[in-house]
């Protein structure tokens, strides 16, 4: 008897291939759109570099495609072995594919504006704190035209996908022929291909595909474009609530930090506690602490921005103590506010102001209250956004003013009141506090340099982009505030401090955009502060001790900050959701979160070349110094040794 020819279940292979190619086309279009929007960042990239980026992108896209197709192929396989067409399974397969497509398409749409703002692919951090702020976030999206426009291509692609995918599922109505053995062998082959596709490689001696694969070029825009945002998003899910993240051993970290801080006789319960008792005359000056939304140091003319968009800040530097090498600890407002107020570093994947119960620190407000200061905090928006009200009230602030305290006419968009109104409102409150005869701490968190932008007509000019107009408006609001404050009786006895919550992405030379973390740090008080530019490395965590040093007031420092006029850091660190950076006066080290890959740059002249292999000792020195602080911070947070009551 002649052997029967083995026939493969070709319909399943045809379905898998057609669906795979459909998704590859969608991912290609999304990547191409992002490439075209950032084509100006690709200077010096060769055609082969761009093609290599697309090839790397194909590998990451394949991983996501295979995950999308796994369940539908399982459903189709059931029909294959049944030997006849099962209409219900076909419908179920279509439904599964459509349900999977919804979040994927939404991520692709969100990735474009997210990347334009953060220079990083879309990830779970975008939802940080969303639970209590859904209405605010939704309004922000609705009020920003560029975000709303993304809905159109999502709907168009979604409808086209449903139409094409349904035809693919319905293709080939005849039942599969062939022996049970042949069906089994070919089904196993298809599943094996899916398995290796999901791994991203066929080498069992290595881990599945890692984000570091995308970082092949000195051009960081090209590196980021090689990633798939769905892959990045899924990876970021596993990094949430990283209570077990470790940089080194706790005891090693604490010992290193104590040495850094000059602690020779540590307290048994509070290992970084220092009692600071200055000599000489104290200055019970008022403190106005302004945390400026998105005001990168790279916006300033001093740092080479080609247009004059911050004329007031540019002029203020001439009369202030200016730290030119200050960096924020993170890339989000909640992180910058936290570090600026409590002088602790931020840790990747954690929202430091969301805890139950709310954590209390030896914050600047807590310590100044012991010197009989009024302590107020001003925000433009809902007081519960980012859990700000609960956190600040738990950390020494007497009162937080927010949009609930402002007239409806002052609220211009989802973020409430613009900077000019916020400053005018704060001035009135500070006048009242001054009449009590007690000094005050007023912390003001601005917002006008954040989309959706509210820009008065007088600032709208054809020679500036919308973002540049928003920066100019924010800068002029500061000018108006300082001009009005100068007429107040409390002005000459007030220390003004200005810092950014984070910067903005003005360059992508490195895997972590330096402009997103580089911040102005300005201390202004003509009767107290000698104008000068200081080139020491500085962090937001150093602001509180430096203020206390300028005021010459005794206090307990149970933080990681130092008085920048009396102590020095060799380097400082910062993080976003996918990497951390450590920067000194000569070197800049970047470490990717999901990879062992490290980069070392001579950043002063914008050199994009990676020097890690030539200078591993320099990289190790930077990393050892800062990761000890991060690990010690994790230990103190975990053990609750963050508030020393006295």
URLIN-V987713 format. One line per field, one symbol per residue. ss: DSSP state (@ for helix, = for strand, . for the rest). phi: phi as a letter, one per 40 degrees, with the letter a starting at -180 (. if undefined). burial: 1 if it has 16 or more other ideal C-beta (glycine too) atoms within 10 Angstrom, else 0. Layout:
# URLIN-V987713
ss: ???
phi: ???
burial: ???
This chain:
# URLIN-V987713
ss: .........@@@@@@@@@@@@@@@@@@@@@@@@@@@@.@@@.....@@@@@@@@@@@@@@@@@@@@@@@@@@@@@@@@@@@@....@@@@@@@@@@@@@@@@@@@@@@@@@@@@@@@@.....@@@@..@@@.@@@@@@@@@@.@@@@@@@@@@@@@@@@@@@@@@@@@@.........@@@@@@@@@@@@@@@@@@@@...........@@@@.....@@@@@@...@@@@@@@@@............@@@@@@@@@@@.............===.........=======...=@@@.@@@.......@@@@@@@@@.=======.....@@@@@@@@@@.....................@@@@@@....=====......@@@@@@@@@@....===.@@@..@@@===..==.@@@@@@@@@@@@@@@@.....======...........@@@......@@@@@@@@@@@@@@@@@@@@.....@@@=======.............@@@.=======.......========@@@@@@@@@@@@...===...........=.=====...======..======.....=====.............@@@@@@@@@@@@@@@@@@@@@@@@.......
phi: .cccccbccccccccccccccccdcccccccccccccbcccbdgccccccccdcccddccccdcdccccdcdcccccdcdccgacbdccccccccccccccdcccccccccccccccbfacdaccccdgcdcbdcccccdcccbdccccccccccccccccdcccccccccgccccbhcdccccccccccccccdccccgabbccbcddbdddccbbccccccccccbccccccccdcbcfccbcbbacdcccccccdcdcgccbccccbcbcbcbbccgccbcccbbbbbccfcccccccdcgccbcbbcccdccdcbbcbccbcbccabbdccccdcccbgbccbdgbcccbabcccbbccccdccccbgccbbbbbcbdcccggcccccccbgccabcacccbcdccccaccgcccccdccccdcccdcccccgbcbbbbbbcaccacccbbddcccbccbcdccccccccccccccccccccccccccbbccbbaccacacbabcbdbccccbcbcbbbbadcbbccabbbccabdcccdcccccccfbcabbbbccbcccbbbbcabbaabcbabbbbbcbbbbbbccbaccbbbbccdbgccccbcccbccccccccccccccccccdcccccgcbbcca
burial: 0000000110111011001101110110011001100100110010000101100111111111111111011011101100000100110111011001100111111111111011111111110110001001000110110010010010001100100011011000000101000110011001000100111110000000111011101111111111111111111100100000001001001111110110100100011111010000000011111111111111111110100011011101100111111111111111111111111111111111110000111111111110101111111111111111111111111101111001000111111111111110111011001100001111111111111111100010000100111111111111101100100001100111111111111111111111111111111110011000010111111111111111111011111111111010101111111111111100111111111011111010000101110000011011111111111111111000111100
